[in-house]
């Protein structure tokens, strides 16, 4: 049928799951299946079609948040998250998931800030890493946005260890951000 290696692996995983219900051998562990899947992946490689955002798209995305249906605090929160993620090349899990940055891991300066990542996707016994964010020209400078967000956060007395949290104190979840991105796609 011309199936890709990923599709074949998904089918084999589903079969393995159902066989596991009856205590049968895992299909994906069989050497022949592993070789077939590897061969299919080599024969039909897939391309990553995701494109990075441009500065113009960052501006349009943050402008769309401004026109969205969120509270003023949540607008600044989402815009700050988008700006910090864009300039820091962050994964969703690093600012809203299980590896989310904590308030204590942010050091602010006059024209820059540093985020220390103690947990991240590919950490394998390595020391924490730091990313320094410099001020940029433009409307959605991550330094200006984070400073504004932290000021609003202090004024609202948000008590949450994670850096990005709602005014209620609850941490931002990946699901919330995905919902916002879906809504913005309609506006974008």
HELIX and SHEET records of a PDB file:
HELIX    1   1 UNK A    5  UNK A   21  1                                  17    
HELIX    2   2 UNK A   27  UNK A   29  5                                   3    
HELIX    3   3 UNK A   31  UNK A   43  1                                  13    
HELIX    4   4 UNK A   55  UNK A   66  1                                  12    
HELIX    5   5 UNK A   72  UNK A   88  1                                  17    
HELIX    6   6 UNK A   92  UNK A   95  1                                   4    
HELIX    7   7 UNK A  103  UNK A  105  5                                   3    
HELIX    8   8 UNK A  142  UNK A  155  1                                  14    
HELIX    9   9 UNK A  174  UNK A  187  1                                  14    
SHEET    1   A 3 UNK A 106  UNK A 108  0                                        
SHEET    2   A 3 UNK A 112  UNK A 117 -1                                        
SHEET    3   A 3 UNK A 129  UNK A 134 -1                                        
END                                                                             
